[in-house]
Amino acid sequence: MKRRYIALAAAVCAASMVFPGGPASAAADSAQTQVRPAENGEPPYGKAPTLRWAGRDWYVRDSAWNDGGPMRTDEWSKDNASVSGNDLVLKLNYNRGKRLMTGSEIVSADAVGYGDYSLSFTSNVREFDEHSVFGAFTYDWGSNATKGNSEVDLIETSRWHEKDNKMRAKFTYYRDSDSKAFEIGPYVMPEATRTYHMDVKWEPGKVTWRLWDGNRTRLLREGSRTENVPAPTATTRMHLNAWCSWPQTGNKDDDERLLHRETKPITVKVHGFDYTPKRAADPRENSGSGWHRLSS
């Protein structure tokens, strides 16, 4: 997802999924988000509800304290994120009172940066329509963020607005200077329910992605990029979200109708997440990067 706060406010919702993509232009409008920063440079996290999952504390996004993109409806609900056993459950559903699709997102309470990331998830690809998106990514919501928002997409899955398109898992990061996207080739996900495991290493000058089957016995996709790798900041955090979009038609009446369209609900289940910060031999190597171990 990119900081397309206005552009992303131009896409409506539809969909269905059990966790966590398409042309490069779609990647720019994908799982990451942009908010109206508070006076201290970040959203008002003090107003956010929290949950405990994977040994860490997370803020739960809700329109009461942080509405906005990438949901076309700008609607997010704290009730759409919960923990069941060891699983994080994210939902995308229809708010009948507001007649709007409503997404879900959690944000790490502590900053993240260079280091090793891993997560496991089960995805029922058949439940995705062409507008469903799940994202797991680093992102900087701070007012002093770079144009690329220190964004590294661990994984992002969607059909990218094409009804008959195959489900694709994408792996992308965005250049600090102008938010240009860099990615490795996507992985086409089988039309079935499958469990996956994701490992990502973010280091100075390099990002490496590895997608495995659920048992980590078969490597499905692997790749790395070294050019224009973004750097973390003191306000870079981990995000996981479920949302949907809808291209604008250019017709005001049609766009208003689509805004209130009810679509299939989504349920995303993420079975585990871990982040291990990079340990630099020279403390100056990460000076200013702002990475910290997440609370445990």
C-alpha positions as CSV (number, residue, x, y, z in Angstrom):
1,M,0.0,0.0,0.0
2,K,1.3,3.5,-0.6
3,R,0.5,6.9,0.8
4,R,-2.3,7.5,-1.7
5,Y,-4.6,9.0,0.9
6,I,-6.6,10.9,-1.7
7,A,-6.2,8.4,-4.5
8,L,-7.0,5.5,-2.3
9,A,-10.0,7.3,-1.0
10,A,-11.1,6.8,-4.6
11,A,-11.6,3.0,-4.4
12,V,-14.7,1.2,-2.9
13,C,-14.9,-2.3,-1.4
14,A,-15.8,-5.9,-2.1
15,A,-14.5,-9.3,-1.0
16,S,-13.8,-12.3,1.1
17,M,-10.6,-14.0,2.5
18,V,-9.0,-16.1,5.2
19,F,-5.7,-14.2,5.4
20,P,-2.8,-13.1,4.4
21,G,0.0,-8.8,-6.2
22,G,-0.9,-7.7,-10.3
23,P,0.6,-4.8,-12.0
24,A,3.0,-2.4,-10.3
25,S,0.4,0.3,-10.3
26,A,-1.9,-1.9,-8.2
27,A,0.9,-2.5,-5.7
28,A,1.1,1.3,-5.2
29,D,-2.5,1.3,-4.1
30,S,-2.4,-1.8,-2.0
31,A,-2.2,-2.8,1.7
32,Q,-0.5,0.1,3.2
33,T,-2.3,3.1,4.6
34,Q,-2.2,6.9,5.1
35,V,-3.7,8.8,8.0
36,R,-4.1,12.3,9.2
37,P,-1.2,12.7,11.6
38,A,-1.6,14.1,15.1
39,E,0.2,17.2,16.3
40,N,3.0,15.0,17.6
41,G,3.6,13.6,14.1
42,E,1.7,10.3,14.6
43,P,-1.9,9.3,14.9
44,P,-3.5,9.6,18.4
45,Y,-2.5,6.1,19.6
46,G,-3.6,7.1,23.1
47,K,-7.2,6.8,21.9
48,A,-6.7,3.4,20.3
49,P,-7.9,0.2,21.8
50,T,-5.2,-2.5,22.1
51,L,-4.9,-6.2,21.9
52,R,-2.3,-8.8,22.9
53,W,-1.2,-11.2,20.2
54,A,2.0,-13.1,19.3
55,G,3.6,-12.0,22.5
56,R,3.2,-8.3,21.5
57,D,0.9,-5.4,22.1
58,W,-1.0,-3.9,19.1
59,Y,-3.1,-0.9,18.5
60,V,-6.5,-1.6,16.8
61,R,-7.6,0.8,14.1
62,D,-11.0,2.3,14.4
63,S,-12.6,5.2,12.6
64,A,-13.2,6.9,15.9
65,W,-9.5,7.7,16.2
66,N,-8.1,7.1,12.7
67,D,-10.4,6.8,9.6
68,G,-9.1,7.0,6.0
69,G,-7.6,5.0,3.2
70,P,-7.0,2.6,1.7
71,M,-10.7,1.7,2.3
72,R,-12.7,3.7,-0.1
73,T,-15.3,4.1,2.6
74,D,-12.7,5.3,5.1
75,E,-14.3,3.0,7.6
76,W,-12.4,0.8,10.1
77,S,-13.8,-1.0,13.2
78,K,-12.1,-2.2,16.3
79,D,-14.7,-5.0,16.4
80,N,-13.2,-6.4,13.3
81,A,-9.9,-7.4,14.9
82,S,-9.7,-10.1,17.6
83,V,-7.7,-12.9,19.0
84,S,-8.9,-16.5,19.0
85,G,-6.6,-18.9,20.7
86,N,-3.2,-18.2,19.1
87,D,-4.7,-16.7,15.9
88,L,-5.2,-13.1,14.9
89,V,-8.6,-12.8,13.2
90,L,-9.2,-9.8,10.9
91,K,-12.5,-9.2,9.3
92,L,-13.9,-7.1,6.4
93,N,-17.7,-6.8,6.6
94,Y,-20.7,-4.6,5.9
95,N,-21.9,-2.1,8.5
96,R,-25.6,-2.1,8.0
97,G,-26.1,1.0,10.1
98,K,-23.8,3.1,8.0
99,R,-24.3,1.1,4.8
100,L,-20.6,0.9,4.3
101,M,-18.0,-1.8,4.0
102,T,-15.7,-1.8,7.0
103,G,-12.1,-3.0,7.2
104,S,-9.7,-4.1,10.0
105,E,-6.1,-3.2,10.8
106,I,-3.6,-3.7,13.7
107,V,-0.4,-1.7,14.3
108,S,2.5,-2.7,16.5
109,A,2.8,-0.7,19.7
110,D,6.6,-0.5,19.3
111,A,8.7,0.5,16.3
112,V,10.3,-2.0,13.9
113,G,13.1,-1.8,11.4
114,Y,16.0,-3.9,10.1
115,G,15.8,-7.5,11.1
116,D,14.0,-10.8,10.5
117,Y,10.2,-11.1,10.2
118,S,8.1,-14.3,10.0
119,L,4.4,-15.1,9.9
120,S,2.2,-18.0,9.2
121,F,-1.3,-17.9,7.7
122,T,-4.1,-19.9,6.0
123,S,-5.6,-18.5,2.9
124,N,-8.8,-19.7,1.2
125,V,-8.2,-18.3,-2.2
126,R,-11.7,-19.2,-3.5
127,E,-13.2,-16.6,-1.0
128,F,-11.3,-13.7,-2.6
129,D,-13.1,-11.7,-5.2
130,E,-11.2,-9.2,-7.5
131,H,-11.1,-6.5,-4.8
132,S,-10.1,-8.3,-1.6
133,V,-6.7,-7.5,-0.2
134,F,-4.7,-8.7,2.8
135,G,-1.4,-7.0,3.7
136,A,1.4,-7.5,6.2
137,F,3.9,-4.7,6.0
138,T,6.1,-2.1,7.7
139,Y,4.9,1.5,7.4
140,D,5.6,5.0,8.9
141,W,2.5,7.1,9.6
142,G,4.6,9.9,11.1
143,S,4.4,13.4,9.7
144,N,8.2,13.3,9.0
145,A,8.0,10.0,7.0
146,T,9.8,9.7,3.7
147,K,7.8,9.6,0.5
148,G,8.1,5.9,0.6
149,N,6.9,5.6,4.2
150,S,9.6,3.1,5.0
151,E,7.3,0.5,3.5
152,V,8.3,-3.1,3.0
153,D,5.5,-5.5,2.1
154,L,6.2,-8.8,3.7
155,I,3.3,-10.2,1.6
156,E,0.2,-8.8,-0.1
157,T,-2.4,-10.9,-1.8
158,S,-5.2,-10.0,-4.2
159,R,-6.7,-10.5,-7.7
160,W,-6.0,-6.8,-8.3
161,H,-9.3,-5.7,-9.7
162,E,-9.5,-8.4,-12.3
163,K,-12.4,-10.8,-11.7
164,D,-10.9,-13.7,-13.6
165,N,-7.4,-13.0,-12.5
166,K,-5.5,-15.6,-10.5
167,M,-4.7,-14.8,-6.9
168,R,-1.2,-13.4,-6.6
169,A,1.0,-12.9,-3.6
170,K,3.3,-9.9,-4.1
171,F,6.5,-8.8,-2.4
172,T,7.4,-5.2,-2.7
173,Y,9.2,-2.2,-1.1
174,Y,9.1,1.5,-1.9
175,R,12.0,3.9,-2.5
176,D,12.4,6.6,0.2
177,S,12.8,9.5,-2.3
178,D,9.7,9.1,-4.4
179,S,7.8,5.9,-3.4
180,K,8.7,4.1,-6.6
181,A,7.9,0.3,-6.2
182,F,10.5,-2.4,-6.4
183,E,9.4,-6.1,-6.2
184,I,10.2,-9.6,-7.1
185,G,7.9,-11.7,-9.3
186,P,4.6,-12.6,-7.7
187,Y,3.6,-16.1,-6.6
188,V,0.3,-17.5,-8.1
189,M,-1.7,-19.0,-5.3
190,P,-3.6,-22.2,-6.0
191,E,-7.4,-22.0,-5.9
192,A,-7.7,-23.9,-2.7
193,T,-7.3,-23.4,1.1
194,R,-3.6,-23.5,1.8
195,T,-1.3,-22.8,4.8
196,Y,1.8,-20.7,4.1
197,H,4.8,-19.4,6.0
198,M,6.6,-16.2,5.2
199,D,10.2,-15.2,6.1
200,V,11.5,-11.7,5.3
201,K,15.0,-10.2,6.1
202,W,15.3,-6.5,5.9
203,E,18.8,-5.2,6.2
204,P,20.7,-2.1,5.0
205,G,20.7,-2.3,1.2
206,K,18.8,-5.6,0.8
207,V,15.4,-7.2,1.3
208,T,15.0,-11.0,1.0
209,W,11.6,-12.8,0.8
210,R,10.9,-16.5,1.2
211,L,7.5,-18.0,0.9
212,W,7.1,-21.6,2.2
213,D,4.4,-24.2,2.5
214,G,2.9,-24.3,6.0
215,N,5.4,-26.9,7.2
216,R,8.4,-25.0,5.8
217,T,9.3,-28.2,3.9
218,R,8.9,-26.7,0.4
219,L,10.2,-23.3,-0.8
220,L,7.5,-21.8,-3.1
221,R,9.0,-18.4,-3.9
222,E,12.3,-16.7,-3.1
223,G,13.9,-13.5,-4.2
224,S,15.8,-10.4,-3.1
225,R,16.4,-6.8,-4.2
226,T,19.3,-4.5,-3.4
227,E,18.6,-1.2,-5.2
228,N,17.0,1.8,-3.4
229,V,16.1,-0.2,-0.3
230,P,14.2,2.0,2.2
231,A,15.5,2.7,5.7
232,P,13.4,2.4,8.9
233,T,12.7,5.4,11.1
234,A,11.8,5.9,14.7
235,T,8.1,5.8,13.8
236,T,8.1,2.8,11.5
237,R,5.6,0.1,12.8
238,M,4.3,-3.3,11.7
239,H,0.9,-3.4,10.2
240,L,-1.5,-6.1,9.3
241,N,-4.8,-5.3,7.6
242,A,-7.8,-6.6,5.6
243,W,-9.6,-4.3,3.2
244,C,-11.0,-3.9,-0.3
245,S,-11.1,-1.4,-3.1
246,W,-13.2,-0.5,-6.1
247,P,-12.0,1.5,-9.1
248,Q,-13.9,4.8,-9.6
249,T,-16.1,5.0,-12.7
250,G,-15.9,8.7,-13.1
251,N,-19.6,9.0,-12.8
252,K,-20.6,10.7,-9.5
253,D,-23.9,8.8,-9.1
254,D,-22.3,5.4,-9.9
255,D,-19.4,6.0,-7.5
256,E,-21.9,6.9,-4.8
257,R,-23.9,3.8,-5.4
258,L,-20.7,1.6,-5.3
259,L,-19.7,3.3,-2.1
260,H,-22.6,1.7,-0.4
261,R,-22.3,-1.6,-2.1
262,E,-22.6,-4.7,0.2
263,T,-20.1,-7.4,-0.7
264,K,-19.1,-10.7,0.7
265,P,-17.4,-10.7,4.2
266,I,-13.8,-11.6,4.7
267,T,-12.2,-13.4,7.5
268,V,-8.4,-13.4,7.7
269,K,-6.6,-15.7,10.1
270,V,-2.9,-15.2,10.9
271,H,-1.4,-18.0,13.0
272,G,1.8,-16.4,14.2
273,F,4.2,-13.5,13.8
274,D,7.7,-12.8,15.0
275,Y,10.2,-10.0,14.6
276,T,13.9,-10.1,15.6
277,P,15.8,-6.8,15.3
278,K,19.1,-6.7,13.5
279,R,22.0,-6.7,16.0
280,A,24.6,-4.3,14.6
281,A,28.3,-4.9,15.5
282,D,28.8,-1.1,15.3
283,P,25.9,0.7,17.1
284,R,26.4,3.6,14.7
285,E,25.2,1.4,11.8
286,N,21.6,1.7,12.9
287,S,21.9,5.3,14.2
288,G,18.6,7.0,13.7
289,S,16.9,3.9,12.3
290,G,14.6,3.7,15.3
291,W,14.2,0.0,15.4
292,H,13.3,-1.7,18.7
293,R,12.3,-5.1,19.8
294,L,8.5,-5.4,20.0
295,S,7.2,-5.7,23.5
296,S,6.8,-9.3,24.8
